[in-house]
Amino acid sequence: KLGERARNPPRHSWKKPPKSVRNSATTKITVKTNEAGTDVCTENHEFNLAFAQFMRSLKGKRDVSAISIYESPVLEYRYREQLKKMSTELSTETNAGERWVFHGTNKEVVEQIMIQGFKIGGEDIRVRNGSMFGKGVYTSTSAGDALQYADGKVVILSRAILGNHGEANSDVHFLDSWTPKNRPKWIVFKSGVQLWPKYVVHIK
């Protein structure tokens, strides 16, 4: 689950300003593990947050070489509006259930996802790794699961909105997200706007 510091991170300044990605509004800065420090700055705060989430999911079994931190005003606005909408629909006082999730994919499309957000295979783009458990964005709370579908040593870490969540069955149309019966750490999201891709974790 997302803690308060993740939902409302403290405001620090950047030590080095992030750079635009492909001349878009999205910016990026990559922090190498051996360069991450204890200085009070945005990149160190963001690195530590993503690093802790990755290591917690794998219990420290893989080494991280670097973490790329992306900021997209468009994707952030879209996500926060969706969070408000789904929270209202579910009549929740706080939020519609947020999680950190990992996604593995072809290395060449990672940056496109970080700029444009996730798209639904079979609807917005072609299906890359199948859709056995319904059309949606396939993720896992385990980085290890995501790495199995990554052709390079990188995985995307995103904030995600569960909404009306349940166990997958023959009919998932009434759900916003679902977990397959035999894949307890997987979460499939009906819409790409339920996810806000924030980090790319690079593995040694």
C-alpha positions as CSV (number, residue, x, y, z in Angstrom):
1,K,0.0,0.0,0.0
2,L,1.0,3.6,-0.4
3,G,2.1,5.4,2.7
4,E,1.4,9.0,3.5
5,R,4.9,10.0,2.4
6,A,4.3,8.5,-1.0
7,R,0.9,10.0,-1.4
8,N,2.1,13.4,-0.2
9,P,5.9,13.6,-0.5
10,P,7.8,16.4,1.2
11,R,8.7,19.2,-1.1
12,H,12.5,19.4,-1.7
13,S,14.4,21.0,-4.5
14,W,16.3,19.1,-7.2
15,K,20.0,19.0,-6.9
16,K,20.2,18.6,-10.7
17,P,17.3,19.7,-12.8
18,P,15.6,16.9,-14.7
19,K,15.8,17.0,-18.5
20,S,12.9,16.8,-21.0
21,V,12.3,13.4,-22.6
22,R,11.9,13.5,-26.4
23,N,11.0,17.2,-26.3
24,S,7.8,16.3,-24.3
25,A,6.5,17.8,-21.1
26,T,7.8,14.7,-19.3
27,T,11.1,15.1,-17.5
28,K,13.6,12.5,-16.4
29,I,16.7,12.2,-14.2
30,T,18.6,8.9,-13.6
31,V,20.3,8.4,-10.2
32,K,22.9,5.6,-10.0
33,T,22.9,3.5,-6.9
34,N,26.5,4.3,-6.1
35,E,25.8,8.0,-6.4
36,A,22.7,8.2,-4.3
37,G,23.4,10.1,-1.1
38,T,21.8,11.5,2.0
39,D,21.5,15.1,0.8
40,V,18.0,16.5,1.3
41,C,16.9,16.8,-2.3
42,T,14.1,15.5,-4.5
43,E,16.2,12.9,-6.4
44,N,17.4,11.3,-3.2
45,H,13.9,11.2,-1.7
46,E,12.5,9.7,-4.9
47,F,15.4,7.2,-5.4
48,N,15.0,5.9,-1.8
49,L,11.3,5.5,-2.1
50,A,11.5,3.4,-5.3
51,F,14.6,1.5,-4.2
52,A,12.9,0.5,-0.9
53,Q,9.8,-0.7,-2.7
54,F,11.8,-2.8,-5.2
55,M,14.0,-4.4,-2.6
56,R,11.0,-5.1,-0.3
57,S,9.2,-6.9,-3.1
58,L,12.2,-9.1,-3.8
59,K,13.6,-9.3,-0.3
60,G,16.9,-8.0,-1.5
61,K,17.6,-10.8,-4.0
62,R,18.6,-8.5,-6.9
63,D,21.0,-5.6,-7.2
64,V,19.8,-2.2,-8.5
65,S,22.2,-0.3,-10.7
66,A,20.1,2.9,-11.1
67,I,16.6,4.3,-10.9
68,S,15.2,6.8,-13.5
69,I,12.7,9.2,-12.0
70,Y,10.1,10.6,-14.4
71,E,7.8,13.5,-13.9
72,S,4.8,14.0,-16.2
73,P,2.3,16.8,-15.4
74,V,-0.1,15.2,-17.9
75,L,-0.1,11.7,-16.5
76,E,-0.1,13.0,-12.9
77,Y,-3.2,15.2,-13.6
78,R,-5.0,12.3,-15.4
79,Y,-4.2,9.9,-12.5
80,R,-5.3,12.3,-9.7
81,E,-8.6,13.1,-11.6
82,Q,-9.3,9.4,-12.0
83,L,-8.5,8.8,-8.3
84,K,-11.1,11.5,-7.3
85,K,-13.6,10.0,-9.7
86,M,-13.3,6.4,-8.5
87,S,-13.2,7.4,-4.8
88,T,-16.5,9.3,-5.3
89,E,-18.0,6.3,-7.1
90,L,-17.0,4.0,-4.3
91,S,-18.0,6.5,-1.6
92,T,-14.6,6.2,0.2
93,E,-13.4,9.0,2.4
94,T,-9.8,8.5,1.6
95,N,-9.1,7.0,-1.8
96,A,-10.1,4.1,-4.0
97,G,-7.3,1.9,-2.8
98,E,-3.8,2.7,-4.1
99,R,-0.9,0.3,-4.6
100,W,2.6,0.2,-5.9
101,V,2.8,-2.2,-8.8
102,F,5.6,-3.4,-11.3
103,H,5.3,-3.9,-15.0
104,G,7.7,-5.6,-17.3
105,T,7.8,-5.1,-21.1
106,N,10.0,-4.7,-24.1
107,K,12.8,-2.2,-23.4
108,E,12.2,-0.1,-26.5
109,V,8.6,0.8,-25.3
110,V,9.5,1.7,-21.7
111,E,10.1,5.4,-22.4
112,Q,7.0,5.6,-24.5
113,I,4.9,4.4,-21.6
114,M,6.6,6.9,-19.3
115,I,5.6,9.7,-21.6
116,Q,2.2,8.6,-22.8
117,G,1.0,6.2,-20.0
118,F,-0.2,2.7,-20.3
119,K,-2.4,1.4,-23.2
120,I,-4.6,-1.6,-23.3
121,G,-3.4,-4.5,-25.4
122,G,-6.0,-5.6,-28.0
123,E,-7.6,-2.1,-27.9
124,D,-5.1,0.7,-28.0
125,I,-2.1,-1.4,-29.1
126,R,-1.4,-5.0,-30.1
127,V,-1.2,-7.6,-27.4
128,R,2.4,-8.4,-26.4
129,N,2.2,-11.1,-23.7
130,G,-1.3,-12.4,-24.0
131,S,-4.6,-11.6,-22.3
132,M,-5.5,-14.8,-20.7
133,F,-7.2,-13.1,-17.8
134,G,-9.0,-10.4,-19.7
135,K,-8.0,-7.2,-21.5
136,G,-6.1,-4.7,-19.3
137,V,-2.7,-3.6,-18.0
138,Y,-1.0,-6.6,-16.4
139,T,1.1,-5.8,-13.3
140,S,2.4,-7.4,-10.1
141,T,3.2,-6.3,-6.6
142,S,6.3,-8.4,-7.1
143,A,9.2,-7.1,-9.2
144,G,10.3,-10.7,-9.8
145,D,7.0,-11.4,-11.7
146,A,7.5,-8.3,-13.8
147,L,11.1,-9.1,-14.7
148,Q,9.9,-12.3,-16.3
149,Y,8.2,-10.2,-19.0
150,A,11.0,-7.7,-19.4
151,D,13.4,-8.3,-22.3
152,G,15.9,-5.9,-20.7
153,K,16.9,-5.5,-17.1
154,V,14.4,-2.8,-16.4
155,V,10.9,-2.7,-14.8
156,I,8.4,0.1,-14.4
157,L,7.2,1.0,-10.9
158,S,3.8,2.8,-10.9
159,R,1.2,4.1,-8.5
160,A,-2.1,2.4,-9.2
161,I,-5.8,2.7,-8.3
162,L,-7.6,-0.5,-7.5
163,G,-11.1,0.8,-7.5
164,N,-13.7,-2.0,-7.4
165,H,-11.3,-4.9,-7.1
166,G,-12.0,-8.6,-7.0
167,E,-10.7,-12.1,-8.0
168,A,-10.8,-12.9,-11.7
169,N,-13.6,-15.1,-12.9
170,S,-15.4,-15.6,-16.2
171,D,-16.8,-12.1,-16.1
172,V,-14.6,-9.2,-15.0
173,H,-16.4,-6.4,-16.9
174,F,-17.9,-5.0,-13.7
175,L,-14.5,-4.8,-12.0
176,D,-11.9,-1.9,-12.2
177,S,-9.1,-4.3,-11.4
178,W,-8.8,-8.0,-10.7
179,T,-6.4,-10.7,-9.5
180,P,-6.2,-14.0,-11.2
181,K,-7.0,-17.0,-8.9
182,N,-3.7,-18.7,-9.5
183,R,-1.6,-15.5,-9.6
184,P,-2.0,-13.9,-6.1
185,K,0.4,-11.1,-6.7
186,W,-0.9,-10.1,-10.1
187,I,-3.2,-7.2,-10.6
188,V,-4.9,-6.5,-14.0
189,F,-6.2,-2.9,-14.5
190,K,-9.1,-2.2,-16.8
191,S,-7.9,1.2,-17.8
192,G,-4.4,2.8,-18.3
193,V,-5.5,5.9,-16.5
194,Q,-5.6,3.9,-13.3
195,L,-1.8,3.8,-13.4
196,W,0.8,6.6,-13.0
197,P,4.2,5.3,-14.2
198,K,6.8,7.1,-12.1
199,Y,10.1,5.1,-12.0
200,V,12.2,2.8,-14.1
201,V,14.3,0.5,-12.0
202,H,17.5,-0.7,-13.7
203,I,18.9,-4.1,-12.6
204,K,22.5,-5.2,-12.7
